[in-house]
Amino acid sequence: MATTEQVMKPATDGLASIPALLQRNAKQFGSKAAYREKEYGIWQTWSWAMVEKEIEALALGFINLGVNEGDFIAVIGRNRPYLYWSIVAAQSVGAVPVPMYADASAEEMAHVLEHSGARFIIAEDQEQVDKVIEVQESLHQFEHMIYLDPRGMRKYDHHQLHEFSHVQNQGRAAYDEFITDLQERRAKLNYDSTCVMLYTSGTTGKPKGVVLSNRNIIESSKNSSEFDHLRAGDEILAYLPMAWVGDFIFSIGQSYWTGFCVNCPESADTMMTDLREIGPTYYFAPPRVFETQLTTVMIRMEDASPFKKKLFDYFMAHAKKVGPDILDGKPVGMMDRFKYFLGDLAIYGPLKNTLGFSRIRVGYTAGEAIGPEIFEFYRSLGINLKQLYGQTESSVFITVQPDGEVRADTVGVPAPDVELRIEENGEIFYRGPGTFVEYYKNAKSTADTKDALGWVATGDAGFIEESSGHLRIIDRAKDVGQMASGALFAPKFVENKLKFFPNILEAVVFGNGRETCTAFINIDLTAVGNWAERNNIAYASYQELAGHPQVLETVRAHVEDVNKSVAQDAMLSGCQIHRFLILHKELDADDGEMTRTRKVRRGIVEEKFSDLLVGLYDGSKTVSTVTEVTYEDGRKGSISATLTMVDAAVVPVTAHKVAAE
């Protein structure tokens, strides 16, 4: 357990800011690779010494452009070294970087830009520039925009537009004029200076600006790096949204603390190829990525010959039996080890190589709970995959899983220097060095979330196991409820089991206060489309495939398998699904049904498809509905569909009630 004195300890070795760590790395790891980016099929590399000069030139260019200490600089685009440098250059001149989601709509961008009062914006390309221009009139403090990719920008009005390389060149030209100013600004930075402002995903409302200090980021990065023995020789692939706190910690915090290399893929389309080429030793992905990769594996095995399929199933069954124990260094018989060795030669090794996971020493998943079956699949291959529990307000880390104590049903023990507390209603509270400073311009929400002693309410419900000290998450506190019978209702538990099946992309379970549980399901178009092609089933759209009788029957079988599994849990056996439907559209962030981090906005889904939910509960066999959708170009439209309500068999369980507490 950490004390308040430990949490507030001063910076060590004078390394009180990310720019200070950059200066150290340029001296200590000068010739070592700091960043790589694949462009036109070729990997470009920058050493720490080169990166220090690139960031210095940009920082001088910022000063030349009029950036003041305390200004907010928005950064919009996919993972590119230049945009990471922009974040550190902003910090170097005493400004506050505000990374934003590249796939956000112009309207979503307008909220963040207006709320933060960003005077300067760094945009990757013409697409991002156009989105800012679309909402420019509402941005009263906006003054200048810097763009990275000049393609398509020649005929724009450049009074407020500046090319990235030109700003750097102007900074280099003004070196003698402004280097002293830059050095003075860097010297002022301390542990309490703002390091970054990141916006929450906005699951229940407008995103809030989370202010994180240098103390928050550096202490969290230092503690987590030491916990997992990260070192300068590690490699990561930076492909997750730069606006997400996980990417910020891994690609900036831990990278600058340890000196390891950040690799940026050429594009989202080449990410898997680039992942295999780099072979990262340290890897992070939310559950959705691991689910998608598993779906790809299962699709390939469906297309394999009967012999290969039988070989795969045989060795994977053995891997599930002994793989996690071998990974954790637990006793395993010689014959089982030898059989696992053969499986590694024939199946596990080639599969890990195909996935790009051959060199991984530490892998993490977080953001939301991962299905235990999915988690165990990867660990059975010998991949040291762990779960961590955290949030933006904690600078990622609340709990972590020590080597040898990794389990699918817990999220580990408190991270170094972090304290946990469970309230009587089951809500989890924490405090530690990563605890955020405040919600920007929102004193009320800050006070509601963090008390005077630094304890933060997570909004999640769970408990700490007495025997192991591990934390178990039940669900979001606001989502955990009771069935009409008094049985516990925890939708995420069931949803994660459903999403283990490659055919199911997303699921939303309902049942709080009701006699039975029902579900909305999204099929995975890739997996189900592949099945349709193998069986010569023609379809013209997602909607048509989702309503196909054989697809409905396949998903019914999956739901009934999940019901059998859920029935074995005495606490949650009441959450079996009695009826379900397959939605006629994929849940989409552009339609407000999900956040940009792919979390379901449960309340919005329930309200938007209320007629379908009524149909599930009133015994209707079909329901006709009309749904508004947003197209890629921002236009609105609507789609009509008649959906089939499907009954699923449930396993009888002994009636029981769960106490309200």
C-alpha positions as CSV (number, residue, x, y, z in Angstrom):
1,M,0.0,0.0,0.0
2,A,1.2,3.5,-0.8
3,T,1.2,6.4,1.5
4,T,0.4,10.0,0.6
5,E,4.1,10.8,1.0
6,Q,5.1,8.1,-1.5
7,V,2.5,9.2,-4.0
8,M,3.8,12.8,-3.8
9,K,7.5,12.0,-3.9
10,P,9.7,14.3,-5.9
11,A,11.2,13.6,-9.3
12,T,14.3,11.4,-9.3
13,D,17.6,12.6,-10.9
14,G,15.9,15.8,-12.0
15,L,13.9,14.1,-14.7
16,A,10.8,16.0,-14.1
17,S,9.3,16.2,-17.6
18,I,9.2,14.4,-20.9
19,P,11.5,17.0,-22.6
20,A,14.0,16.3,-19.8
21,L,13.9,12.6,-20.5
22,L,14.4,13.4,-24.2
23,Q,17.6,15.3,-23.4
24,R,18.8,12.3,-21.3
25,N,18.0,9.8,-24.1
26,A,19.8,11.9,-26.7
27,K,23.0,11.7,-24.6
28,Q,22.6,8.1,-23.2
29,F,21.1,6.4,-26.3
30,G,22.1,8.8,-29.0
31,S,22.6,6.4,-31.9
32,K,19.9,3.9,-30.9
33,A,16.7,3.8,-32.8
34,A,13.9,5.8,-31.2
35,Y,11.3,5.9,-33.9
36,R,10.6,4.0,-37.1
37,E,7.9,4.6,-39.7
38,K,7.1,2.6,-42.8
39,E,6.6,4.8,-45.8
40,Y,6.2,3.6,-49.4
41,G,7.0,0.1,-48.1
42,I,10.4,1.1,-46.6
43,W,11.1,1.5,-42.9
44,Q,12.6,5.0,-42.0
45,T,14.5,5.2,-38.8
46,W,15.4,8.1,-36.4
47,S,17.8,7.8,-33.6
48,W,17.3,9.5,-30.2
49,A,19.9,12.1,-31.2
50,M,18.1,12.8,-34.4
51,V,14.7,13.0,-32.7
52,E,16.1,15.5,-30.2
53,K,17.1,17.8,-33.1
54,E,13.7,17.3,-34.9
55,I,11.8,18.2,-31.8
56,E,14.1,21.2,-31.0
57,A,13.5,22.6,-34.5
58,L,9.8,22.3,-34.2
59,A,9.8,23.8,-30.7
60,L,11.7,26.8,-32.0
61,G,9.3,27.0,-34.8
62,F,6.4,27.1,-32.3
63,I,8.0,30.0,-30.5
64,N,8.6,31.8,-33.8
65,L,4.9,31.3,-34.6
66,G,3.8,32.8,-31.3
67,V,3.1,29.8,-29.1
68,N,3.0,31.0,-25.4
69,E,3.4,29.0,-22.2
70,G,0.0,27.6,-21.2
71,D,-1.4,27.5,-24.8
72,F,-3.2,24.4,-25.9
73,I,-2.0,22.7,-29.1
74,A,-4.4,20.1,-30.6
75,V,-2.8,17.1,-32.5
76,I,-4.9,15.2,-35.0
77,G,-3.9,12.2,-37.0
78,R,-2.8,8.6,-37.0
79,N,0.3,7.3,-35.3
80,R,3.2,9.1,-37.0
81,P,6.6,10.1,-35.5
82,Y,6.1,13.7,-36.5
83,L,2.9,13.9,-34.5
84,Y,4.6,12.3,-31.4
85,W,7.3,14.9,-31.8
86,S,4.6,17.6,-32.0
87,I,3.4,16.5,-28.5
88,V,6.9,16.7,-27.0
89,A,7.7,20.0,-28.8
90,A,4.5,21.5,-27.3
91,Q,5.6,20.4,-23.9
92,S,9.1,21.8,-24.5
93,V,7.7,25.3,-24.9
94,G,5.4,25.1,-21.9
95,A,2.3,24.5,-24.0
96,V,-0.3,21.7,-23.3
97,P,-0.7,19.0,-26.1
98,V,-4.3,17.7,-26.7
99,P,-4.2,14.6,-28.9
100,M,-7.5,13.9,-30.7
101,Y,-9.1,11.0,-32.4
102,A,-8.3,10.9,-36.1
103,D,-11.7,9.3,-37.0
104,A,-13.7,11.9,-35.0
105,S,-16.3,13.8,-36.9
106,A,-16.0,17.6,-37.4
107,E,-18.7,18.1,-34.8
108,E,-16.9,15.9,-32.2
109,M,-13.7,17.8,-32.9
110,A,-15.4,21.1,-32.5
111,H,-16.4,20.2,-28.9
112,V,-12.8,19.4,-27.9
113,L,-11.2,22.3,-29.7
114,E,-13.8,24.8,-28.3
115,H,-13.6,23.3,-24.8
116,S,-9.8,23.3,-24.7
117,G,-9.5,26.7,-26.3
118,A,-6.7,25.4,-28.6
119,R,-4.9,28.3,-30.3
120,F,-2.9,26.0,-32.5
121,I,-3.8,22.8,-34.3
122,I,-1.4,20.2,-35.9
123,A,-3.3,18.1,-38.5
124,E,-1.9,15.2,-40.4
125,D,-3.4,15.7,-43.8
126,Q,-6.1,17.4,-45.9
127,E,-8.9,15.3,-44.4
128,Q,-8.2,16.6,-40.9
129,V,-7.6,20.1,-42.1
130,D,-11.0,20.1,-43.9
131,K,-12.8,18.9,-40.7
132,V,-11.3,21.8,-38.8
133,I,-12.2,24.3,-41.5
134,E,-15.8,23.1,-41.4
135,V,-16.2,24.1,-37.8
136,Q,-13.6,27.0,-37.8
137,E,-16.3,29.7,-37.2
138,S,-17.1,28.3,-33.8
139,L,-13.5,28.1,-32.7
140,H,-13.0,31.6,-31.2
141,Q,-9.4,31.1,-29.9
142,F,-8.1,29.2,-32.9
143,E,-5.2,31.1,-34.8
144,H,-2.9,28.7,-36.7
145,M,-3.0,25.2,-38.2
146,I,0.1,23.2,-39.1
147,Y,-0.3,20.4,-41.6
148,L,2.0,17.4,-42.1
149,D,1.1,16.0,-45.5
150,P,1.1,18.8,-48.2
151,R,-0.8,16.8,-50.8
152,G,-4.0,18.6,-51.8
153,M,-3.1,21.7,-49.8
154,R,-1.6,23.9,-52.6
155,K,-4.7,26.0,-53.3
156,Y,-5.7,26.6,-49.7
157,D,-5.5,30.0,-48.0
158,H,-2.2,29.9,-46.2
159,H,-2.6,32.9,-43.9
160,Q,-3.4,30.5,-41.0
161,L,-2.0,27.3,-42.6
162,H,1.6,26.3,-42.3
163,E,3.5,23.2,-43.6
164,F,5.1,21.2,-40.8
165,S,8.5,21.1,-42.5
166,H,8.4,24.9,-43.1
167,V,7.7,25.5,-39.4
168,Q,10.8,23.4,-38.5
169,N,12.9,25.2,-41.1
170,Q,11.9,28.5,-39.7
171,G,12.8,27.2,-36.2
172,R,16.2,26.2,-37.4
173,A,16.7,29.6,-39.0
174,A,15.7,31.3,-35.7
175,Y,18.0,29.1,-33.6
176,D,20.2,31.9,-32.3
177,E,17.2,34.1,-31.7
178,F,15.0,31.7,-29.7
179,I,17.2,28.9,-28.3
180,T,17.7,30.8,-25.0
181,D,13.9,31.2,-24.7
182,L,13.4,27.4,-25.4
183,Q,16.0,26.5,-22.7
184,E,14.3,28.7,-20.2
185,R,10.9,27.3,-20.9
186,R,12.2,23.7,-20.6
187,A,13.9,24.6,-17.3
188,K,10.7,25.8,-15.8
189,L,9.0,22.4,-16.3
190,N,8.5,20.4,-13.1
191,Y,6.6,17.4,-11.8
192,D,3.5,19.5,-11.3
193,S,3.5,21.0,-14.8
194,T,0.7,19.8,-17.1
195,C,2.0,17.0,-19.3
196,V,-1.0,16.4,-21.5
197,M,-4.8,16.8,-21.6
198,L,-6.7,13.7,-22.8
199,Y,-10.4,13.5,-23.3
200,T,-12.6,10.7,-22.0
201,S,-14.5,8.5,-24.4
202,G,-17.8,10.1,-23.5
203,T,-19.7,6.8,-22.8
204,T,-22.4,8.6,-20.9
205,G,-22.1,12.2,-22.1
206,K,-19.8,14.9,-23.5
207,P,-16.1,13.9,-23.3
208,K,-14.3,15.6,-20.3
209,G,-10.7,16.9,-20.5
210,V,-8.5,15.0,-18.1
211,V,-5.5,17.0,-17.0
212,L,-2.4,14.8,-16.3
213,S,0.8,16.2,-14.8
214,N,4.4,15.2,-15.4
215,R,4.2,13.4,-12.0
216,N,1.2,11.4,-13.2
217,I,2.8,10.3,-16.5
218,I,6.4,9.8,-15.4
219,E,5.7,8.0,-12.1
220,S,3.2,5.7,-13.8
221,S,5.6,5.0,-16.7
222,K,8.6,4.4,-14.3
223,N,6.7,2.0,-12.0
224,S,5.1,0.0,-14.8
225,S,8.3,-0.2,-16.7
226,E,10.1,-1.6,-13.6
227,F,7.3,-3.9,-12.9
228,D,7.5,-5.6,-16.3
229,H,11.3,-5.2,-16.7
230,L,11.0,-3.1,-19.8
231,R,14.3,-2.0,-21.3
232,A,15.8,0.1,-24.0
233,G,16.1,-2.9,-26.4
234,D,12.3,-3.4,-26.4
235,E,10.2,-2.7,-29.5
236,I,6.5,-1.6,-29.7
237,L,4.1,-1.0,-32.5
238,A,2.2,2.2,-32.1
239,Y,-1.2,1.8,-33.9
240,L,-3.9,2.6,-31.3
241,P,-5.4,6.1,-31.3
242,M,-3.0,8.8,-30.1
243,A,-5.9,10.4,-28.1
244,W,-6.2,7.3,-26.0
245,V,-4.3,7.3,-22.7
246,G,-2.9,3.8,-23.3
247,D,-1.1,4.9,-26.4
248,F,0.2,8.0,-24.6
249,I,1.7,5.9,-21.8
250,F,3.2,3.2,-24.0
251,S,4.4,5.4,-26.9
252,I,5.6,8.4,-25.0
253,G,5.7,7.8,-21.2
254,Q,7.3,4.4,-21.1
255,S,9.2,4.9,-24.4
256,Y,10.9,8.1,-23.0
257,W,11.5,6.5,-19.6
258,T,13.2,3.3,-20.9
259,G,14.5,4.5,-24.3
260,F,12.8,1.7,-26.3
261,C,11.8,2.2,-30.0
262,V,8.3,3.2,-31.2
263,N,7.4,1.8,-34.6
264,C,4.6,3.4,-36.6
265,P,2.8,1.3,-39.3
266,E,2.3,2.6,-42.8
267,S,-1.5,2.5,-42.6
268,A,-4.3,0.7,-40.9
269,D,-4.5,-1.6,-43.9
270,T,-0.9,-2.7,-43.5
271,M,-0.9,-2.9,-39.7
272,M,-0.8,-6.7,-39.6
273,T,2.0,-7.0,-42.1
274,D,4.0,-4.3,-40.3
275,L,3.4,-6.1,-37.0
276,R,4.9,-9.3,-38.4
277,E,7.9,-7.4,-39.8
278,I,8.7,-5.6,-36.5
279,G,7.9,-8.5,-34.2
280,P,7.4,-6.3,-31.1
281,T,8.6,-7.5,-27.7
282,Y,6.1,-5.4,-25.8
283,Y,2.5,-5.3,-27.2
284,F,-0.8,-3.8,-26.2
285,A,-4.2,-4.2,-27.7
286,P,-7.8,-3.8,-26.5
287,P,-9.9,-7.0,-26.5
288,R,-11.5,-6.1,-29.9
289,V,-8.1,-6.5,-31.6
290,F,-7.4,-9.9,-30.0
291,E,-11.0,-11.0,-30.8
292,T,-10.5,-10.0,-34.5
293,Q,-7.2,-11.8,-34.7
294,L,-8.7,-14.9,-33.3
295,T,-11.6,-14.7,-35.7
296,T,-9.1,-14.5,-38.6
297,V,-7.3,-17.7,-37.3
298,M,-10.6,-19.6,-37.0
299,I,-11.7,-18.5,-40.5
300,R,-8.4,-19.8,-41.9
301,M,-8.8,-23.1,-40.1
302,E,-12.3,-23.5,-41.6
303,D,-10.7,-23.3,-45.0
304,A,-7.9,-25.7,-44.1
305,S,-7.8,-29.4,-45.2
306,P,-9.4,-31.9,-42.8
307,F,-6.0,-33.2,-41.8
308,K,-4.7,-29.7,-40.9
309,K,-7.9,-28.9,-39.1
310,K,-7.7,-32.1,-37.0
311,L,-4.0,-31.5,-36.2
312,F,-4.9,-27.9,-35.1
313,D,-7.7,-29.0,-32.9
314,Y,-5.7,-31.8,-31.3
315,F,-2.7,-29.6,-30.4
316,M,-4.8,-26.6,-29.4
317,A,-6.7,-28.9,-26.9
318,H,-3.3,-29.9,-25.4
319,A,-2.1,-26.3,-25.4
320,K,-5.2,-25.2,-23.5
321,K,-4.5,-28.0,-20.9
322,V,-0.8,-27.3,-20.2
323,G,0.2,-24.1,-22.1
324,P,-0.6,-21.6,-19.3
325,D,1.1,-23.7,-16.7
326,I,4.3,-24.0,-18.8
327,L,4.2,-20.2,-19.4
328,D,3.9,-19.6,-15.6
329,G,6.7,-22.0,-14.8
330,K,4.4,-24.5,-13.0
331,P,5.1,-28.3,-12.8
332,V,4.2,-30.1,-16.0
333,G,4.9,-33.8,-16.8
334,M,7.7,-34.6,-19.3
335,M,5.3,-36.3,-21.8
336,D,3.0,-33.3,-21.7
337,R,6.0,-31.0,-22.2
338,F,7.2,-33.0,-25.1
339,K,3.8,-33.0,-26.7
340,Y,3.6,-29.2,-26.2
341,F,7.1,-29.0,-27.9
342,L,5.8,-30.9,-30.9
343,G,2.8,-28.6,-31.0
344,D,5.0,-25.6,-30.9
345,L,6.9,-26.9,-33.9
346,A,3.8,-27.7,-35.9
347,I,1.1,-25.2,-34.8
348,Y,1.9,-22.7,-32.0
349,G,5.2,-21.3,-33.4
350,P,3.9,-20.8,-37.0
351,L,0.7,-19.3,-35.7
352,K,2.5,-16.8,-33.4
353,N,4.8,-15.9,-36.4
354,T,1.7,-15.3,-38.6
355,L,0.2,-13.1,-35.9
356,G,3.5,-11.2,-35.3
357,F,3.7,-12.4,-31.7
358,S,6.9,-14.5,-31.9
359,R,9.0,-12.2,-29.8
360,I,6.5,-10.8,-27.3
361,R,7.8,-10.9,-23.7
362,V,4.9,-8.9,-22.3
363,G,1.5,-8.4,-23.8
364,Y,-1.4,-6.4,-22.3
365,T,-5.1,-6.0,-22.9
366,A,-7.3,-3.5,-21.3
367,G,-10.0,-0.9,-22.1
368,E,-12.7,-3.4,-21.2
369,A,-13.0,-7.0,-20.0
370,I,-11.7,-9.7,-22.4
371,G,-13.5,-13.0,-22.7
372,P,-11.8,-15.7,-20.6
373,E,-11.8,-18.1,-23.5
374,I,-10.0,-15.6,-25.7
375,F,-7.5,-14.7,-23.0
376,E,-6.7,-18.4,-22.4
377,F,-6.3,-19.1,-26.1
378,Y,-3.4,-16.7,-26.4
379,R,-1.8,-17.7,-23.2
380,S,-2.0,-21.4,-24.2
381,L,0.2,-20.5,-27.2
382,G,2.9,-19.3,-24.8
383,I,2.2,-15.6,-25.2
384,N,2.6,-13.7,-21.9
385,L,-0.7,-11.9,-22.2
386,K,-1.9,-10.0,-19.1
387,Q,-4.9,-8.0,-18.2
388,L,-4.6,-4.6,-16.6
389,Y,-7.3,-2.4,-15.1
390,G,-7.1,1.3,-15.5
391,Q,-8.6,4.4,-16.9
392,T,-7.6,7.8,-18.3
393,E,-7.9,9.4,-14.8
394,S,-5.3,6.9,-13.4
395,S,-2.7,7.4,-16.2
396,V,-3.6,3.8,-17.2
397,F,-2.5,1.7,-14.3
398,I,-4.8,0.8,-11.3
399,T,-4.0,-3.0,-11.2
400,V,-1.5,-5.2,-12.9
401,Q,-0.9,-9.0,-13.1
402,P,2.5,-10.2,-11.8
403,D,4.2,-13.0,-13.7
404,G,3.1,-16.3,-12.4
405,E,-0.2,-14.9,-11.1
406,V,-2.0,-14.3,-14.3
407,R,-5.7,-15.3,-14.3
408,A,-8.6,-14.7,-16.7
409,D,-11.0,-14.0,-13.9
410,T,-9.1,-11.2,-12.1
411,V,-7.2,-8.1,-13.2
412,G,-4.4,-8.5,-10.7
413,V,-3.1,-6.7,-7.7
414,P,-2.7,-2.9,-7.1
415,A,-0.1,-1.4,-9.4
416,P,3.1,-0.1,-7.6
417,D,2.3,2.8,-5.3
418,V,-1.5,2.4,-5.9
419,E,-4.0,1.9,-3.1
420,L,-7.5,0.3,-3.6
421,R,-10.6,0.6,-1.5
422,I,-14.0,-1.1,-2.0
423,E,-17.1,0.7,-0.8
424,E,-20.1,-1.1,0.7
425,N,-22.0,-0.9,-2.6
426,G,-19.1,-2.7,-4.3
427,E,-17.7,0.4,-6.1
428,I,-13.9,0.4,-6.6
429,F,-11.9,3.5,-5.5
430,Y,-8.1,4.0,-6.0
431,R,-5.4,6.6,-5.4
432,G,-1.8,6.7,-6.5
433,P,0.9,8.7,-8.4
434,G,-1.1,8.5,-11.6
435,T,-4.3,10.1,-10.2
436,F,-5.3,12.9,-12.5
437,V,-5.1,16.6,-11.5
438,E,-8.6,17.7,-12.6
439,Y,-11.3,17.7,-15.2
440,Y,-10.5,20.9,-17.2
441,K,-13.1,23.6,-16.6
442,N,-15.3,21.2,-14.6
443,A,-14.8,21.6,-10.9
444,K,-18.1,19.8,-10.1
445,S,-17.2,16.6,-12.0
446,T,-13.7,16.7,-10.5
447,A,-15.1,16.9,-6.9
448,D,-17.7,14.2,-7.7
449,T,-14.9,11.8,-8.9
450,K,-11.9,12.6,-6.7
451,D,-12.1,13.5,-3.0
452,A,-9.9,15.8,-1.0
453,L,-7.6,12.8,0.0
454,G,-7.1,11.8,-3.6
455,W,-9.4,8.8,-3.8
456,V,-11.0,8.4,-7.2
457,A,-14.4,6.7,-7.8
458,T,-14.0,4.3,-10.8
459,G,-17.7,3.7,-11.5
460,D,-16.9,0.0,-11.6
461,A,-18.1,-2.7,-9.2
462,G,-15.8,-5.5,-7.9
463,F,-14.2,-7.1,-4.9
464,I,-10.7,-8.1,-3.7
465,E,-10.1,-11.8,-3.1
466,E,-8.9,-12.4,0.5
467,S,-6.8,-15.4,-0.5
468,S,-4.8,-13.8,-3.3
469,G,-5.3,-10.0,-3.0
470,H,-6.4,-9.9,-6.7
471,L,-9.2,-7.6,-7.8
472,R,-12.2,-9.1,-9.6
473,I,-14.3,-6.8,-11.7
474,I,-18.0,-7.6,-11.9
475,D,-19.1,-4.9,-14.3
476,R,-19.7,-1.1,-14.5
477,A,-21.4,-0.2,-11.2
478,K,-24.2,1.5,-13.1
479,D,-24.8,-1.6,-15.3
480,V,-24.8,-4.1,-12.4
481,G,-28.3,-4.7,-11.2
482,Q,-30.8,-7.3,-10.3
483,M,-33.2,-9.5,-12.1
484,A,-36.8,-9.4,-11.0
485,S,-36.1,-12.6,-9.0
486,G,-33.3,-10.8,-7.1
487,A,-30.6,-12.7,-9.1
488,L,-27.5,-10.6,-9.9
489,F,-27.5,-9.0,-13.4
490,A,-24.0,-8.4,-14.9
491,P,-24.3,-7.9,-18.7
492,K,-20.6,-7.7,-19.5
493,F,-20.0,-11.2,-18.2
494,V,-22.4,-12.7,-20.7
495,E,-21.4,-10.3,-23.6
496,N,-17.8,-11.3,-23.4
497,K,-18.7,-15.0,-23.6
498,L,-20.8,-14.3,-26.7
499,K,-17.9,-12.4,-28.4
500,F,-15.6,-15.4,-28.1
501,F,-17.4,-16.9,-31.1
502,P,-15.9,-15.6,-34.3
503,N,-19.3,-15.1,-35.8
504,I,-20.3,-12.5,-33.1
505,L,-18.7,-9.1,-33.2
506,E,-20.7,-7.3,-30.6
507,A,-23.5,-8.1,-28.1
508,V,-25.6,-6.0,-25.8
509,V,-27.5,-7.8,-23.0
510,F,-30.6,-6.5,-21.3
511,G,-32.4,-7.8,-18.2
512,N,-32.1,-5.4,-15.2
513,G,-35.3,-5.5,-13.3
514,R,-36.8,-8.0,-15.7
515,E,-37.8,-11.6,-15.4
516,T,-35.4,-12.7,-18.2
517,C,-32.4,-11.6,-20.2
518,T,-32.4,-10.7,-23.9
519,A,-29.7,-9.6,-26.3
520,F,-29.0,-7.5,-29.4
521,I,-26.2,-9.1,-31.4
522,N,-24.0,-7.9,-34.3
523,I,-22.5,-10.6,-36.5
524,D,-18.9,-10.3,-37.7
525,L,-19.3,-9.6,-41.4
526,T,-15.8,-11.0,-42.2
527,A,-16.4,-14.4,-40.4
528,V,-20.0,-14.9,-41.5
529,G,-19.3,-13.6,-45.0
530,N,-16.5,-16.2,-45.3
531,W,-19.0,-18.9,-44.2
532,A,-21.5,-17.7,-46.8
533,E,-18.9,-17.9,-49.6
534,R,-17.9,-21.4,-48.6
535,N,-21.5,-22.5,-48.7
536,N,-22.4,-20.6,-52.0
537,I,-24.8,-18.4,-50.2
538,A,-25.3,-15.1,-52.0
539,Y,-25.9,-11.9,-50.1
540,A,-25.9,-8.2,-51.0
541,S,-25.5,-6.5,-47.7
542,Y,-24.8,-6.9,-44.0
543,Q,-28.6,-6.6,-43.4
544,E,-29.4,-9.5,-45.7
545,L,-26.8,-11.8,-44.3
546,A,-27.8,-10.9,-40.7
547,G,-31.4,-12.0,-41.4
548,H,-30.5,-15.3,-43.2
549,P,-32.2,-18.3,-41.5
550,Q,-29.0,-20.3,-41.2
551,V,-27.1,-17.4,-39.6
552,L,-29.9,-17.1,-37.1
553,E,-29.7,-20.8,-36.3
554,T,-25.9,-20.6,-36.0
555,V,-26.1,-17.7,-33.6
556,R,-28.8,-19.5,-31.6
557,A,-26.4,-22.4,-31.1
558,H,-23.8,-19.9,-29.8
559,V,-26.2,-18.3,-27.4
560,E,-27.3,-21.7,-26.1
561,D,-23.7,-22.7,-25.6
562,V,-23.2,-19.5,-23.6
563,N,-26.3,-20.2,-21.5
564,K,-24.8,-23.6,-20.5
565,S,-21.6,-21.8,-19.5
566,V,-23.4,-19.1,-17.6
567,A,-25.6,-21.6,-15.8
568,Q,-22.5,-23.1,-14.1
569,D,-21.9,-19.8,-12.3
570,A,-24.2,-19.8,-9.2
571,M,-24.0,-16.0,-8.8
572,L,-24.8,-15.1,-12.4
573,S,-26.8,-18.1,-13.6
574,G,-29.9,-15.9,-13.9
575,C,-28.3,-14.0,-16.8
576,Q,-29.0,-16.7,-19.4
577,I,-30.4,-15.3,-22.6
578,H,-34.0,-16.3,-23.4
579,R,-34.5,-14.3,-26.6
580,F,-32.2,-12.4,-29.0
581,L,-32.2,-10.7,-32.3
582,I,-29.4,-9.9,-34.8
583,L,-29.4,-6.2,-35.5
584,H,-29.8,-5.0,-39.0
585,K,-26.8,-2.7,-38.8
586,E,-23.4,-2.7,-37.0
587,L,-23.2,-0.5,-33.9
588,D,-21.2,2.5,-35.0
589,A,-19.4,5.4,-33.4
590,D,-20.6,7.8,-36.2
591,D,-24.2,6.9,-35.2
592,G,-23.5,7.6,-31.5
593,E,-24.0,3.9,-30.5
594,M,-20.3,3.4,-29.5
595,T,-17.5,5.6,-28.3
596,R,-14.4,6.2,-30.4
597,T,-12.7,3.5,-28.2
598,R,-15.4,1.0,-29.3
599,K,-17.3,0.9,-26.0
600,V,-21.0,0.5,-26.4
601,R,-23.2,3.4,-25.2
602,R,-25.7,1.1,-23.6
603,G,-28.3,3.7,-22.7
604,I,-28.3,5.2,-26.3
605,V,-28.6,1.7,-27.8
606,E,-31.5,0.8,-25.5
607,E,-33.3,4.1,-26.4
608,K,-32.5,4.1,-30.1
609,F,-33.8,0.5,-30.6
610,S,-36.5,0.6,-27.9
611,D,-39.1,-0.9,-30.3
612,L,-36.9,-3.9,-30.9
613,L,-36.4,-4.4,-27.1
614,V,-40.2,-4.3,-26.6
615,G,-40.5,-6.9,-29.3
616,L,-38.1,-9.2,-27.5
617,Y,-40.1,-9.0,-24.3
618,D,-43.7,-9.0,-25.6
619,G,-43.4,-12.3,-27.4
620,S,-43.4,-10.8,-31.0
621,K,-42.0,-13.1,-33.7
622,T,-40.9,-10.2,-35.9
623,V,-40.5,-6.4,-35.6
624,S,-40.3,-3.9,-38.4
625,T,-38.2,-0.8,-37.7
626,V,-36.6,2.2,-39.4
627,T,-33.2,3.4,-38.2
628,E,-31.3,6.6,-38.9
629,V,-27.7,6.1,-40.0
630,T,-24.8,8.4,-40.8
631,Y,-22.8,7.8,-44.0
632,E,-19.0,8.2,-44.4
633,D,-19.4,11.7,-45.9
634,G,-21.6,12.8,-42.9
635,R,-24.9,12.7,-44.7
636,K,-27.9,11.2,-42.8
637,G,-30.1,8.5,-44.1
638,S,-32.3,5.7,-42.9
639,I,-32.6,2.0,-43.3
640,S,-35.7,-0.2,-42.9
641,A,-35.8,-3.8,-41.8
642,T,-38.0,-6.5,-40.4
643,L,-36.1,-8.4,-37.7
644,T,-36.8,-12.0,-36.4
645,M,-37.0,-12.5,-32.7
646,V,-35.2,-15.8,-31.8
647,D,-35.9,-18.0,-28.7
648,A,-33.0,-19.7,-27.1
649,A,-33.0,-22.7,-24.8
650,V,-31.9,-22.0,-21.2
651,V,-30.6,-24.4,-18.5
652,P,-32.8,-24.7,-15.5
653,V,-31.1,-23.6,-12.3
654,T,-32.1,-23.7,-8.7
655,A,-33.9,-20.5,-7.8
656,H,-31.9,-18.2,-5.6
657,K,-31.8,-14.6,-4.7
658,V,-28.8,-12.2,-4.3
659,A,-28.9,-9.8,-1.4
660,A,-29.2,-6.2,-2.4
661,E,-25.9,-5.3,-0.9
